[in-house]
Amino acid sequence: MSKFGPDYVRAIAPYQAGKPIAEVAREFGLDEARIVKLASNENPFGVPESSRAAMAAAAADLGRYPDANGFELKAALSSRYDVPADWITLGNGSNDILEIAAHAFVQQGEAVVYSQYSFAVYALATQGVGARAIVVPARDYGHDLDAMAAAIDADTRLVFIANPNNPTGTFIPAAEIEAFLQKVPANVVVVLDEAYNEYLAPEYQFESSQWVRKYPNLVVSRTFSKAYGLAGLRVGFAIAQPAVTDLMNRIRQPFNVNSLAQAAAIAALNDKAFLAKGAQNNAEGYRQLTAAFDELGLEYVPSFGNFVLVKVGQDEGAGARVNLALLKQGVIVRPVGNYGLPQWLRISIGLPQENAAFIAALKKVLA
């Protein structure tokens, strides 16, 4: 039988997304309206009204191609982050940014460094270009930056850092990241993936986009999928110096962010009330979930994102077993066995009533 494509592509295990509500309803014979989805770190408030209005206005021009350069969205981002517009690369979600970086900077056989228990797409992007993965053991379920710096070898071209990290929720303070950047060779690109940045409490926030002025090998990646509520529209962006963005834009598909997505993102970017509402709900929901875990005597990793990683049993099958039992009750969460964490589940923070439905279902399962 003929084999198509290179071995490194055939070796890729496709990304497993969170189960859609409709699929769970069909599979278990449940009412869609009663299903609670806390699996994909989506914003429980959905799309902001400001973005809905912007999309309605943009819909009249859907017969035309989107602005391939994203002029207005780049202008808004340039103003928001105080960087020139040509320092910005637009992505079809920040996943696209991660893939673009791998294709732009890494050749087959060269190396990419990332942490154990970090975002699954780092491994997929590495495999997709036939690169060699250097996976550095985690420290307390998060990044060990000293070990990652030591792991960079002569063939390393790219380093991925998630902050906060998905799926564990860990956070690296600004001083530690900057100390790491100072150690990285100038020919190694560092992608700082900050998909959950907007959920950080004010005392933990820092503007990493300004580090780009100091470090020509730094790429800061952000998304509109989480705090801004635009997961279904797929909008991400990267900030880096022009020598880096020039290469990324050579790889980027010309119309990778559609017209509605661009319009929605511009509106959401300036919707401070929506962001504040989301941050408050997230902080209250985190306390609601962790109080329940404390009551149940469950171990969890303190999280800085909009989700919590919780250990639901001691045996290797615990995560899958509890996940299935929750699905049967109409609660969708995220098993993380594919991350090497088979005893754990990742729970997205939802609305108070959604969190309560999950807690009630979990108590029933564990009883």
SULQUI-V54242 format. One record per backbone hydrogen bond with DSSP energy under -1.0 kcal/mol. NH is the residue of the N-H (numbers start at 1). CO is the residue of the C=O. E is the energy in kcal/mol with one decimal. If there is no record, write none. Layout:
# SULQUI-V54242
nh=NH co=CO e=E
nh=NH co=CO e=E
This chain:
# SULQUI-V54242
nh=10 co=6 e=-1.8
nh=11 co=7 e=-1.6
nh=12 co=9 e=-1.5
nh=24 co=20 e=-1.8
nh=25 co=21 e=-2.4
nh=26 co=22 e=-2.2
nh=27 co=23 e=-2.7
nh=28 co=24 e=-2.3
nh=30 co=25 e=-1.6
nh=34 co=31 e=-1.8
nh=35 co=32 e=-1.4
nh=36 co=330 e=-2.9
nh=38 co=332 e=-3.5
nh=46 co=43 e=-1.9
nh=52 co=48 e=-1.9
nh=53 co=49 e=-2.3
nh=54 co=50 e=-1.7
nh=55 co=51 e=-2.5
nh=56 co=52 e=-2.2
nh=57 co=53 e=-1.8
nh=58 co=54 e=-1.9
nh=59 co=55 e=-1.6
nh=61 co=58 e=-1.8
nh=62 co=59 e=-1.6
nh=64 co=61 e=-2.0
nh=70 co=67 e=-1.1
nh=74 co=70 e=-3.1
nh=75 co=71 e=-2.3
nh=76 co=72 e=-2.1
nh=77 co=73 e=-2.5
nh=78 co=74 e=-3.0
nh=79 co=75 e=-2.1
nh=80 co=76 e=-2.4
nh=81 co=77 e=-2.7
nh=83 co=78 e=-1.3
nh=87 co=84 e=-1.9
nh=88 co=85 e=-1.6
nh=89 co=238 e=-2.3
nh=91 co=236 e=-3.0
nh=93 co=91 e=-2.0
nh=98 co=94 e=-2.0
nh=99 co=95 e=-2.1
nh=100 co=96 e=-2.9
nh=101 co=97 e=-2.4
nh=102 co=98 e=-1.9
nh=103 co=99 e=-2.3
nh=104 co=100 e=-2.4
nh=105 co=101 e=-2.0
nh=106 co=102 e=-1.7
nh=109 co=130 e=-2.3
nh=110 co=107 e=-2.2
nh=111 co=155 e=-2.2
nh=112 co=132 e=-2.5
nh=113 co=158 e=-2.4
nh=114 co=134 e=-2.0
nh=116 co=136 e=-2.9
nh=118 co=115 e=-1.4
nh=122 co=119 e=-1.8
nh=124 co=120 e=-1.6
nh=125 co=121 e=-3.0
nh=126 co=122 e=-1.9
nh=127 co=123 e=-2.7
nh=128 co=124 e=-2.3
nh=130 co=127 e=-1.6
nh=131 co=126 e=-2.3
nh=132 co=110 e=-3.7
nh=134 co=112 e=-3.0
nh=136 co=114 e=-2.4
nh=139 co=142 e=-2.5
nh=142 co=139 e=-1.8
nh=148 co=144 e=-2.2
nh=149 co=145 e=-2.5
nh=150 co=146 e=-2.0
nh=151 co=147 e=-1.4
nh=156 co=153 e=-1.6
nh=157 co=111 e=-2.6
nh=158 co=111 e=-1.1
nh=159 co=189 e=-2.4
nh=160 co=113 e=-2.5
nh=161 co=191 e=-2.6
nh=163 co=193 e=-2.6
nh=165 co=170 e=-2.5
nh=169 co=165 e=-3.1
nh=177 co=173 e=-1.6
nh=178 co=174 e=-2.6
nh=179 co=175 e=-2.1
nh=180 co=176 e=-1.7
nh=181 co=177 e=-2.6
nh=182 co=178 e=-1.8
nh=183 co=180 e=-1.5
nh=184 co=180 e=-1.1
nh=188 co=185 e=-1.9
nh=189 co=157 e=-2.4
nh=190 co=217 e=-2.8
nh=191 co=159 e=-3.2
nh=192 co=219 e=-3.2
nh=193 co=161 e=-3.4
nh=194 co=221 e=-3.0
nh=197 co=194 e=-1.6
nh=199 co=196 e=-1.8
nh=200 co=197 e=-1.9
nh=204 co=201 e=-2.4
nh=208 co=206 e=-1.4
nh=210 co=207 e=-1.6
nh=211 co=208 e=-1.4
nh=213 co=210 e=-1.0
nh=214 co=211 e=-1.2
nh=215 co=211 e=-2.2
nh=218 co=215 e=-1.8
nh=219 co=190 e=-3.0
nh=220 co=239 e=-2.5
nh=221 co=192 e=-2.7
nh=222 co=237 e=-2.7
nh=224 co=235 e=-2.7
nh=229 co=226 e=-1.5
nh=230 co=224 e=-2.4
nh=233 co=230 e=-1.6
nh=234 co=230 e=-1.0
nh=236 co=91 e=-2.5
nh=237 co=222 e=-2.1
nh=238 co=89 e=-2.5
nh=239 co=220 e=-2.4
nh=240 co=87 e=-2.6
nh=244 co=241 e=-1.6
nh=245 co=241 e=-2.3
nh=246 co=242 e=-2.7
nh=248 co=244 e=-2.2
nh=249 co=245 e=-2.7
nh=251 co=247 e=-1.1
nh=252 co=248 e=-2.4
nh=256 co=253 e=-1.3
nh=262 co=258 e=-2.4
nh=263 co=259 e=-2.2
nh=264 co=260 e=-2.8
nh=265 co=261 e=-2.4
nh=266 co=262 e=-2.0
nh=267 co=263 e=-1.8
nh=268 co=264 e=-2.6
nh=269 co=265 e=-2.4
nh=271 co=268 e=-1.9
nh=272 co=270 e=-1.5
nh=275 co=271 e=-1.8
nh=276 co=272 e=-2.4
nh=277 co=273 e=-2.3
nh=278 co=274 e=-2.2
nh=279 co=275 e=-2.5
nh=280 co=276 e=-2.2
nh=281 co=277 e=-2.3
nh=282 co=278 e=-2.3
nh=283 co=279 e=-2.2
nh=284 co=280 e=-2.4
nh=285 co=281 e=-2.7
nh=286 co=282 e=-2.3
nh=287 co=283 e=-1.7
nh=288 co=284 e=-2.1
nh=289 co=285 e=-2.6
nh=290 co=286 e=-2.7
nh=291 co=287 e=-2.0
nh=292 co=288 e=-1.3
nh=293 co=289 e=-2.2
nh=294 co=290 e=-2.5
nh=295 co=291 e=-2.2
nh=296 co=292 e=-2.1
nh=298 co=293 e=-2.9
nh=301 co=309 e=-2.1
nh=304 co=169 e=-2.2
nh=308 co=347 e=-2.2
nh=310 co=345 e=-2.9
nh=311 co=299 e=-3.1
nh=312 co=343 e=-2.4
nh=318 co=315 e=-1.8
nh=319 co=342 e=-2.0
nh=321 co=317 e=-2.4
nh=322 co=318 e=-2.8
nh=323 co=319 e=-2.3
nh=324 co=320 e=-2.2
nh=325 co=321 e=-2.0
nh=326 co=322 e=-2.3
nh=327 co=323 e=-2.4
nh=328 co=324 e=-2.0
nh=330 co=327 e=-2.0
nh=331 co=326 e=-2.4
nh=332 co=36 e=-3.2
nh=334 co=346 e=-2.1
nh=336 co=344 e=-1.1
nh=339 co=336 e=-1.5
nh=340 co=337 e=-2.0
nh=341 co=336 e=-1.6
nh=344 co=341 e=-1.6
nh=345 co=310 e=-2.5
nh=346 co=334 e=-3.2
nh=347 co=308 e=-3.0
nh=348 co=38 e=-2.3
nh=349 co=306 e=-2.6
nh=355 co=351 e=-2.6
nh=356 co=352 e=-2.2
nh=357 co=353 e=-1.9
nh=358 co=354 e=-2.2
nh=359 co=355 e=-2.6
nh=360 co=356 e=-2.5
nh=361 co=357 e=-2.1
nh=362 co=358 e=-2.9
nh=363 co=359 e=-2.5
nh=364 co=360 e=-1.8
nh=365 co=361 e=-2.3
nh=366 co=362 e=-2.9
nh=367 co=363 e=-1.4
